[in-house]
């Protein structure tokens, strides 16, 4: 029975990486704080959001290694969750952990969401990562080559093609063992299919070499599938057993990705949900802005009337992706006085989700089920808490166009058939 510690640099990433273990019957907790509490006592999978996505690389590395030192226990295995499009300080964080945990097996592929790795480079739906709009927005001019990023953090890497050995898990395991025995610091794994990731999971689970996994939710779910706790439980039959308290659903969208735009459009069209776009200038100034109180009152009126509300952070000419934390924190402050009126929360973007949960003093989540790949459903872990809304988290650029609508139906305890009959 494997005990697992997952370290992620943002909240939605922690949840989408850990949800596969919840679906396999593991008692799975996501925490915003790298500190053991009694609430974690019966969890065998703990995912920690270190909140390091926007820090300087050296600070991110220091916080991540400190979290590992605080949360790791004897016999536990380590999974460093990284963004499948290599955002954040992932290489610096891996370098810090490598000195403590052994060889880093780096496999960010997540075929279910269109992310693959070939020749040591990430592709998004077949397009080289460095050519995507997301990379151009945040990393224009920087190399997206995995080995180059690891080298800049001080790690020498080798590469292994899991795709070529996906039908030979024994040979793949032998190669991983041999590479680790050479003292290799990082092993970059090419994978374009779930079968290749499954072969890698099988090969590494049987290995006694000192290593830790570095990947997205793709490899994590393959590891989880090989280590089920309750054979009768699966993704398919776990979801119907989950029900939520009802009440208005609050949907927060901090991401500006084209994926989020399409998801919002489908939610508005099919759900008939009121949308409120909050101008960044209001969030920059906070309560001192003349429109702050009027917006807060508008939120209160909707929630008190039992109406679902889609809140989005707008964009203006002064917008800078680096101010995401500031804007998300201000949005959470705007909502916080009336948050307990919501029966459910859907948060797109890790910064947005973390800011709202922090403002609501929710520091631990019990993961329950999955709406679709990478879209996790949870409740506050504290069973004594009076307000325990259903909570869905999703990375901004993740999911099908259907994701937000499906999450909304889940928190309403409905199916698409139910919705169509209204």
LOLUMTI-557717 format. One record per residue (C-alpha): residue number from 1; residue in one letter; x, y, z. Coordinates in nm, 2 decimals, always signed. Layout:
N
(NUM A (X Y Z)),
...
//
This chain:
422
(1 X (+0.00 +0.00 +0.00)),
(2 X (+0.18 +0.31 -0.12)),
(3 X (+0.19 +0.63 +0.07)),
(4 X (+0.24 +0.93 -0.16)),
(5 X (+0.34 +1.29 -0.11)),
(6 X (+0.26 +1.52 -0.40)),
(7 X (+0.42 +1.86 -0.42)),
(8 X (+0.26 +2.11 -0.66)),
(9 X (+0.32 +2.47 -0.73)),
(10 X (-0.05 +2.57 -0.75)),
(11 X (-0.38 +2.46 -0.62)),
(12 X (-0.55 +2.34 -0.93)),
(13 X (-0.24 +2.14 -1.02)),
(14 X (-0.23 +1.97 -0.68)),
(15 X (-0.60 +1.87 -0.72)),
(16 X (-0.58 +1.75 -1.08)),
(17 X (-0.27 +1.54 -1.00)),
(18 X (-0.41 +1.39 -0.69)),
(19 X (-0.77 +1.32 -0.82)),
(20 X (-0.66 +0.99 -0.99)),
(21 X (-0.57 +0.85 -0.65)),
(22 X (-0.91 +0.95 -0.50)),
(23 X (-1.07 +0.77 -0.79)),
(24 X (-0.86 +0.46 -0.72)),
(25 X (-0.99 +0.45 -0.36)),
(26 X (-0.71 +0.63 -0.18)),
(27 X (-0.81 +0.87 +0.10)),
(28 X (-0.68 +1.18 -0.07)),
(29 X (-0.63 +1.53 +0.07)),
(30 X (-0.52 +1.86 -0.08)),
(31 X (-0.37 +2.11 +0.16)),
(32 X (-0.28 +2.48 +0.12)),
(33 X (-0.03 +2.45 +0.41)),
(34 X (+0.29 +2.23 +0.43)),
(35 X (+0.21 +2.13 +0.79)),
(36 X (+0.09 +1.80 +0.93)),
(37 X (-0.24 +1.82 +1.11)),
(38 X (-0.47 +1.56 +1.27)),
(39 X (-0.70 +1.60 +0.97)),
(40 X (-0.43 +1.43 +0.76)),
(41 X (-0.40 +1.13 +0.98)),
(42 X (-0.60 +0.88 +0.77)),
(43 X (-0.49 +1.01 +0.43)),
(44 X (-0.25 +0.80 +0.23)),
(45 X (-0.22 +1.05 -0.05)),
(46 X (-0.14 +1.41 +0.05)),
(47 X (-0.10 +1.68 -0.22)),
(48 X (+0.05 +2.01 -0.10)),
(49 X (+0.01 +2.34 -0.28)),
(50 X (+0.34 +2.51 -0.22)),
(51 X (+0.21 +2.82 -0.41)),
(52 X (+0.55 +2.88 -0.58)),
(53 X (+0.44 +2.94 -0.94)),
(54 X (+0.51 +3.32 -0.93)),
(55 X (+0.81 +3.32 -0.69)),
(56 X (+1.17 +3.38 -0.79)),
(57 X (+1.34 +3.04 -0.88)),
(58 X (+1.56 +3.03 -0.57)),
(59 X (+1.27 +3.11 -0.34)),
(60 X (+1.05 +2.85 -0.51)),
(61 X (+1.32 +2.59 -0.47)),
(62 X (+1.37 +2.67 -0.10)),
(63 X (+1.00 +2.66 -0.02)),
(64 X (+0.95 +2.33 -0.21)),
(65 X (+1.24 +2.16 -0.03)),
(66 X (+1.12 +2.29 +0.30)),
(67 X (+0.77 +2.14 +0.23)),
(68 X (+0.93 +1.81 +0.14)),
(69 X (+1.13 +1.81 +0.47)),
(70 X (+0.82 +1.90 +0.67)),
(71 X (+0.57 +1.66 +0.50)),
(72 X (+0.77 +1.35 +0.40)),
(73 X (+0.76 +1.04 +0.62)),
(74 X (+0.94 +0.71 +0.61)),
(75 X (+0.82 +0.47 +0.34)),
(76 X (+0.64 +0.75 +0.15)),
(77 X (+0.71 +0.81 -0.22)),
(78 X (+0.74 +1.16 -0.38)),
(79 X (+0.56 +1.30 -0.69)),
(80 X (+0.66 +1.65 -0.79)),
(81 X (+0.37 +1.78 -0.99)),
(82 X (+0.47 +2.02 -1.27)),
(83 X (+0.26 +2.21 -1.52)),
(84 X (+0.23 +2.01 -1.85)),
(85 X (+0.32 +2.32 -2.04)),
(86 X (+0.62 +2.39 -1.82)),
(87 X (+0.50 +2.71 -1.65)),
(88 X (+0.65 +2.83 -1.33)),
(89 X (+0.98 +2.74 -1.16)),
(90 X (+0.96 +2.36 -1.21)),
(91 X (+1.32 +2.31 -1.30)),
(92 X (+1.46 +2.49 -1.00)),
(93 X (+1.22 +2.31 -0.77)),
(94 X (+1.32 +1.97 -0.92)),
(95 X (+1.69 +2.06 -0.87)),
(96 X (+1.63 +2.13 -0.51)),
(97 X (+1.45 +1.80 -0.45)),
(98 X (+1.70 +1.59 -0.66)),
(99 X (+1.97 +1.64 -0.40)),
(100 X (+1.74 +1.49 -0.14)),
(101 X (+1.53 +1.24 -0.32)),
(102 X (+1.74 +1.09 -0.60)),
(103 X (+1.70 +1.08 -0.97)),
(104 X (+1.42 +1.29 -1.12)),
(105 X (+1.20 +1.09 -1.37)),
(106 X (+1.06 +1.38 -1.58)),
(107 X (+0.75 +1.29 -1.77)),
(108 X (+0.51 +1.59 -1.81)),
(109 X (+0.30 +1.43 -2.09)),
(110 X (-0.08 +1.42 -2.04)),
(111 X (-0.22 +1.27 -2.35)),
(112 X (-0.58 +1.29 -2.23)),
(113 X (-0.55 +1.67 -2.24)),
(114 X (-0.34 +1.68 -2.56)),
(115 X (+0.00 +1.72 -2.40)),
(116 X (+0.27 +1.49 -2.54)),
(117 X (+0.65 +1.48 -2.52)),
(118 X (+0.87 +1.39 -2.82)),
(119 X (+1.25 +1.43 -2.85)),
(120 X (+1.25 +1.59 -2.51)),
(121 X (+1.00 +1.86 -2.61)),
(122 X (+0.64 +1.93 -2.52)),
(123 X (+0.37 +1.94 -2.78)),
(124 X (+0.01 +2.07 -2.72)),
(125 X (-0.24 +1.91 -2.96)),
(126 X (+0.05 +1.85 -3.20)),
(127 X (+0.18 +2.21 -3.18)),
(128 X (+0.53 +2.27 -3.04)),
(129 X (+0.49 +2.43 -2.69)),
(130 X (+0.70 +2.74 -2.78)),
(131 X (+0.46 +2.82 -3.06)),
(132 X (+0.15 +2.82 -2.84)),
(133 X (-0.03 +3.14 -2.73)),
(134 X (+0.01 +3.04 -2.36)),
(135 X (+0.39 +3.02 -2.40)),
(136 X (+0.41 +3.34 -2.60)),
(137 X (+0.21 +3.52 -2.33)),
(138 X (+0.43 +3.43 -2.04)),
(139 X (+0.77 +3.30 -2.18)),
(140 X (+0.82 +3.46 -2.52)),
(141 X (+1.19 +3.42 -2.63)),
(142 X (+1.27 +3.15 -2.37)),
(143 X (+1.35 +2.79 -2.46)),
(144 X (+1.08 +2.53 -2.41)),
(145 X (+1.33 +2.24 -2.43)),
(146 X (+1.32 +2.03 -2.12)),
(147 X (+1.69 +1.94 -2.10)),
(148 X (+1.78 +2.31 -2.15)),
(149 X (+1.56 +2.42 -1.86)),
(150 X (+1.70 +2.14 -1.64)),
(151 X (+2.06 +2.24 -1.73)),
(152 X (+1.99 +2.60 -1.64)),
(153 X (+1.89 +2.47 -1.30)),
(154 X (+2.21 +2.27 -1.27)),
(155 X (+2.09 +1.92 -1.36)),
(156 X (+2.24 +1.70 -1.63)),
(157 X (+1.98 +1.49 -1.80)),
(158 X (+1.94 +1.18 -2.02)),
(159 X (+1.65 +1.09 -2.24)),
(160 X (+1.44 +0.77 -2.26)),
(161 X (+1.17 +0.69 -2.52)),
(162 X (+0.89 +0.52 -2.33)),
(163 X (+0.69 +0.51 -2.65)),
(164 X (+0.93 +0.27 -2.81)),
(165 X (+0.92 +0.04 -2.51)),
(166 X (+0.55 +0.07 -2.42)),
(167 X (+0.49 -0.30 -2.49)),
(168 X (+0.81 -0.41 -2.30)),
(169 X (+0.77 -0.29 -1.94)),
(170 X (+1.04 -0.53 -1.82)),
(171 X (+1.30 -0.38 -2.06)),
(172 X (+1.18 -0.03 -1.97)),
(173 X (+1.23 -0.11 -1.60)),
(174 X (+1.58 -0.24 -1.67)),
(175 X (+1.68 +0.07 -1.86)),
(176 X (+1.55 +0.30 -1.58)),
(177 X (+1.75 +0.09 -1.32)),
(178 X (+2.07 +0.11 -1.54)),
(179 X (+2.03 +0.49 -1.59)),
(180 X (+1.98 +0.55 -1.22)),
(181 X (+2.28 +0.33 -1.13)),
(182 X (+2.50 +0.56 -1.34)),
(183 X (+2.41 +0.85 -1.11)),
(184 X (+2.20 +1.03 -1.36)),
(185 X (+2.04 +1.34 -1.21)),
(186 X (+1.73 +1.36 -1.44)),
(187 X (+1.57 +1.13 -1.69)),
(188 X (+1.35 +1.29 -1.95)),
(189 X (+1.08 +1.05 -2.08)),
(190 X (+0.92 +1.08 -2.42)),
(191 X (+0.56 +0.97 -2.43)),
(192 X (+0.27 +1.03 -2.67)),
(193 X (+0.02 +0.78 -2.54)),
(194 X (-0.14 +0.67 -2.21)),
(195 X (+0.00 +0.32 -2.28)),
(196 X (+0.35 +0.46 -2.27)),
(197 X (+0.28 +0.64 -1.95)),
(198 X (+0.13 +0.32 -1.80)),
(199 X (+0.44 +0.13 -1.90)),
(200 X (+0.65 +0.39 -1.73)),
(201 X (+0.44 +0.37 -1.42)),
(202 X (+0.46 -0.01 -1.41)),
(203 X (+0.84 +0.00 -1.46)),
(204 X (+0.91 +0.26 -1.19)),
(205 X (+0.67 +0.12 -0.93)),
(206 X (+0.86 -0.21 -0.93)),
(207 X (+1.20 -0.03 -0.91)),
(208 X (+1.41 +0.00 -0.59)),
(209 X (+1.63 +0.27 -0.73)),
(210 X (+1.63 +0.61 -0.55)),
(211 X (+1.41 +0.83 -0.76)),
(212 X (+1.11 +1.05 -0.76)),
(213 X (+0.85 +1.12 -1.02)),
(214 X (+0.82 +1.46 -1.20)),
(215 X (+0.51 +1.49 -1.41)),
(216 X (+0.16 +1.63 -1.47)),
(217 X (-0.17 +1.46 -1.39)),
(218 X (-0.11 +1.22 -1.68)),
(219 X (+0.16 +0.99 -1.52)),
(220 X (-0.01 +1.03 -1.18)),
(221 X (-0.33 +0.87 -1.29)),
(222 X (-0.14 +0.58 -1.44)),
(223 X (+0.04 +0.52 -1.11)),
(224 X (-0.29 +0.54 -0.93)),
(225 X (-0.45 +0.29 -1.16)),
(226 X (-0.18 +0.04 -1.07)),
(227 X (-0.23 +0.09 -0.69)),
(228 X (-0.60 +0.08 -0.63)),
(229 X (-0.73 +0.06 -0.27)),
(230 X (-1.09 -0.05 -0.33)),
(231 X (-1.13 -0.27 -0.64)),
(232 X (-1.50 -0.20 -0.66)),
(233 X (-1.45 +0.17 -0.68)),
(234 X (-1.37 +0.35 -1.00)),
(235 X (-1.41 +0.69 -1.17)),
(236 X (-1.73 +0.56 -1.33)),
(237 X (-1.91 +0.46 -1.01)),
(238 X (-1.76 +0.71 -0.76)),
(239 X (-1.92 +1.02 -0.91)),
(240 X (-2.29 +0.92 -0.86)),
(241 X (-2.24 +0.87 -0.48)),
(242 X (-2.13 +1.23 -0.44)),
(243 X (-2.40 +1.49 -0.36)),
(244 X (-2.38 +1.85 -0.27)),
(245 X (-2.58 +2.09 -0.04)),
(246 X (-2.75 +2.30 -0.31)),
(247 X (-2.77 +2.67 -0.31)),
(248 X (-2.63 +2.92 -0.56)),
(249 X (-2.31 +2.83 -0.74)),
(250 X (-2.03 +3.07 -0.78)),
(251 X (-1.80 +3.03 -1.08)),
(252 X (-1.47 +3.22 -1.07)),
(253 X (-1.26 +3.25 -1.38)),
(254 X (-0.92 +3.42 -1.34)),
(255 X (-0.77 +3.26 -1.65)),
(256 X (-0.76 +3.45 -1.98)),
(257 X (-0.69 +3.14 -2.20)),
(258 X (-0.90 +3.08 -2.51)),
(259 X (-1.00 +2.75 -2.35)),
(260 X (-1.16 +2.93 -2.06)),
(261 X (-1.33 +3.17 -2.30)),
(262 X (-1.50 +2.88 -2.48)),
(263 X (-1.59 +2.71 -2.15)),
(264 X (-1.76 +3.03 -2.02)),
(265 X (-1.95 +3.07 -2.35)),
(266 X (-2.10 +2.72 -2.32)),
(267 X (-2.18 +2.77 -1.95)),
(268 X (-2.37 +3.09 -2.03)),
(269 X (-2.55 +2.94 -2.32)),
(270 X (-2.66 +2.62 -2.16)),
(271 X (-2.69 +2.73 -1.80)),
(272 X (-2.84 +3.07 -1.85)),
(273 X (-2.60 +3.20 -1.59)),
(274 X (-2.56 +3.57 -1.50)),
(275 X (-2.20 +3.69 -1.58)),
(276 X (-2.02 +3.98 -1.41)),
(277 X (-1.68 +4.09 -1.55)),
(278 X (-1.48 +4.27 -1.29)),
(279 X (-1.25 +4.54 -1.43)),
(280 X (-0.88 +4.50 -1.33)),
(281 X (-0.86 +4.86 -1.23)),
(282 X (-1.12 +4.80 -0.96)),
(283 X (-0.92 +4.50 -0.83)),
(284 X (-0.59 +4.69 -0.84)),
(285 X (-0.73 +4.96 -0.61)),
(286 X (-0.95 +4.73 -0.40)),
(287 X (-1.19 +4.88 -0.15)),
(288 X (-1.07 +5.23 -0.22)),
(289 X (-1.21 +5.22 -0.58)),
(290 X (-1.55 +5.40 -0.61)),
(291 X (-1.71 +5.09 -0.78)),
(292 X (-1.60 +4.84 -0.52)),
(293 X (-1.91 +4.86 -0.29)),
(294 X (-2.15 +4.86 -0.58)),
(295 X (-1.99 +4.54 -0.72)),
(296 X (-1.99 +4.38 -0.38)),
(297 X (-2.36 +4.46 -0.34)),
(298 X (-2.44 +4.32 -0.69)),
(299 X (-2.27 +3.99 -0.58)),
(300 X (-2.47 +3.99 -0.26)),
(301 X (-2.80 +4.04 -0.44)),
(302 X (-2.74 +3.76 -0.68)),
(303 X (-2.63 +3.51 -0.41)),
(304 X (-2.91 +3.61 -0.17)),
(305 X (-3.16 +3.55 -0.45)),
(306 X (-3.02 +3.20 -0.50)),
(307 X (-2.89 +3.29 -0.84)),
(308 X (-2.58 +3.13 -0.98)),
(309 X (-2.31 +3.38 -1.08)),
(310 X (-2.01 +3.37 -1.32)),
(311 X (-1.75 +3.62 -1.21)),
(312 X (-1.46 +3.69 -1.44)),
(313 X (-1.15 +3.90 -1.41)),
(314 X (-1.15 +4.14 -1.71)),
(315 X (-0.85 +4.26 -1.91)),
(316 X (-0.73 +4.60 -2.00)),
(317 X (-0.42 +4.76 -2.17)),
(318 X (-0.23 +4.77 -1.84)),
(319 X (-0.28 +4.40 -1.77)),
(320 X (+0.03 +4.19 -1.69)),
(321 X (+0.02 +3.81 -1.62)),
(322 X (+0.25 +3.87 -1.33)),
(323 X (-0.03 +4.05 -1.14)),
(324 X (-0.24 +3.74 -1.13)),
(325 X (-0.20 +3.68 -0.76)),
(326 X (-0.29 +4.05 -0.68)),
(327 X (-0.60 +4.04 -0.89)),
(328 X (-0.72 +3.70 -0.76)),
(329 X (-0.66 +3.81 -0.40)),
(330 X (-0.87 +4.12 -0.46)),
(331 X (-1.15 +3.93 -0.63)),
(332 X (-1.16 +3.69 -0.33)),
(333 X (-1.18 +3.99 -0.09)),
(334 X (-1.47 +4.13 -0.30)),
(335 X (-1.66 +3.80 -0.26)),
(336 X (-1.56 +3.70 +0.09)),
(337 X (-1.84 +3.88 +0.29)),
(338 X (-2.10 +3.68 +0.10)),
(339 X (-1.92 +3.36 +0.02)),
(340 X (-2.11 +3.15 +0.28)),
(341 X (-2.43 +3.21 +0.08)),
(342 X (-2.28 +2.99 -0.20)),
(343 X (-2.36 +2.62 -0.21)),
(344 X (-2.08 +2.55 -0.46)),
(345 X (-1.76 +2.70 -0.59)),
(346 X (-1.60 +2.64 -0.93)),
(347 X (-1.26 +2.81 -0.96)),
(348 X (-1.06 +2.82 -1.29)),
(349 X (-0.70 +2.90 -1.24)),
(350 X (-0.49 +2.79 -0.94)),
(351 X (-0.43 +3.14 -0.81)),
(352 X (-0.80 +3.22 -0.82)),
(353 X (-0.89 +2.90 -0.64)),
(354 X (-0.63 +2.94 -0.37)),
(355 X (-0.72 +3.31 -0.31)),
(356 X (-1.09 +3.23 -0.26)),
(357 X (-1.02 +2.93 -0.03)),
(358 X (-0.77 +3.13 +0.17)),
(359 X (-1.02 +3.41 +0.21)),
(360 X (-1.28 +3.16 +0.32)),
(361 X (-1.04 +3.00 +0.57)),
(362 X (-1.05 +2.66 +0.39)),
(363 X (-0.71 +2.51 +0.41)),
(364 X (-0.78 +2.14 +0.35)),
(365 X (-0.99 +1.97 +0.08)),
(366 X (-1.11 +1.61 +0.06)),
(367 X (-1.10 +1.50 -0.30)),
(368 X (-1.40 +1.31 -0.41)),
(369 X (-1.44 +1.26 -0.79)),
(370 X (-1.35 +1.39 -1.13)),
(371 X (-1.57 +1.57 -1.38)),
(372 X (-1.33 +1.51 -1.66)),
(373 X (-0.96 +1.47 -1.69)),
(374 X (-0.79 +1.74 -1.47)),
(375 X (-1.12 +1.88 -1.33)),
(376 X (-1.14 +1.77 -0.96)),
(377 X (-1.44 +1.78 -0.72)),
(378 X (-1.39 +1.82 -0.35)),
(379 X (-1.54 +1.93 -0.02)),
(380 X (-1.37 +2.11 +0.28)),
(381 X (-1.21 +1.84 +0.48)),
(382 X (-1.33 +1.97 +0.82)),
(383 X (-1.66 +1.79 +0.88)),
(384 X (-1.74 +2.03 +1.17)),
(385 X (-1.73 +2.33 +0.95)),
(386 X (-2.08 +2.48 +0.92)),
(387 X (-2.03 +2.60 +0.55)),
(388 X (-1.91 +2.31 +0.34)),
(389 X (-1.97 +2.39 -0.03)),
(390 X (-1.89 +2.16 -0.31)),
(391 X (-1.57 +2.28 -0.47)),
(392 X (-1.44 +2.22 -0.83)),
(393 X (-1.09 +2.33 -0.93)),
(394 X (-0.96 +2.34 -1.29)),
(395 X (-0.64 +2.47 -1.45)),
(396 X (-0.71 +2.76 -1.68)),
(397 X (-0.60 +2.61 -2.01)),
(398 X (-0.74 +2.26 -1.92)),
(399 X (-1.05 +2.08 -2.02)),
(400 X (-1.30 +2.04 -2.30)),
(401 X (-1.54 +2.32 -2.39)),
(402 X (-1.79 +2.13 -2.19)),
(403 X (-1.58 +2.14 -1.86)),
(404 X (-1.74 +2.43 -1.67)),
(405 X (-2.09 +2.33 -1.77)),
(406 X (-2.03 +1.97 -1.66)),
(407 X (-1.88 +2.10 -1.33)),
(408 X (-2.19 +2.32 -1.28)),
(409 X (-2.42 +2.03 -1.33)),
(410 X (-2.22 +1.82 -1.09)),
(411 X (-2.25 +2.07 -0.81)),
(412 X (-2.63 +2.10 -0.88)),
(413 X (-2.65 +1.72 -0.84)),
(414 X (-2.78 +1.70 -1.20)),
(415 X (-2.70 +1.53 -1.53)),
(416 X (-2.74 +1.67 -1.88)),
(417 X (-3.06 +1.47 -1.91)),
(418 X (-3.20 +1.65 -1.60)),
(419 X (-3.10 +1.99 -1.73)),
(420 X (-3.26 +1.92 -2.07)),
(421 X (-3.59 +1.83 -1.91)),
(422 X (-3.62 +2.17 -1.72)),
//
